[in-house]
Amino acid sequence: MADPYPYHRSSNGQQLTTHDQGGATSKSVVWASLAGVAVGGPLFGMLGFSFLATLTLLLICFPLMLIFSPLLLCVSLLFVGALAGFAAAGATAVAGVSTLAWSYREVIGGGHLGLGFGGGDGERLFIKENQPPLQHQENRLIKIQ
């Protein structure tokens, strides 16, 4: 008949007892429990203290928050508005600097974007030669090197 509990036998076929399998003795269980209480007790005490301190501060501060909530709301809205203003100013500054850089590249001719205001072949700046203002005639341009 086959053994119903094959895990109670060692590899050479000998019967193993509970102590041989590495089971916990009553002495080791007591020491482990004492170590758990020694480590977990102060942690549990600090948990209770912090919980009581939090509840106490909440009970003290809640009426103050209720009284000053309109002021806090207005201050927070003002703060959000100031942040939005700084963000808009930063976006405008980035747009202005990029526009200046684009204009510089177009006039100087370094980064021709195909808009016809300069060129990548060394053209610099064109001026009109002796043309009186507000007269309609053919423009003659001089290339400046």
Buried (B, 14 or more C-beta within 10 A) or exposed (E): EEEEEEEBEEEEEEEEEEEEEEEEEEEEEEEEEEEEEEEEEEEEEEEEEEEEEEEEEEEEEEEEEEEEEEEEEEEEEEEEEEEEEEEEEEEEEEEEEEEEEBEEBBEEBEEBEEEEBBEEEEBEEBEEEEEEEEEEEEEEEEEEE
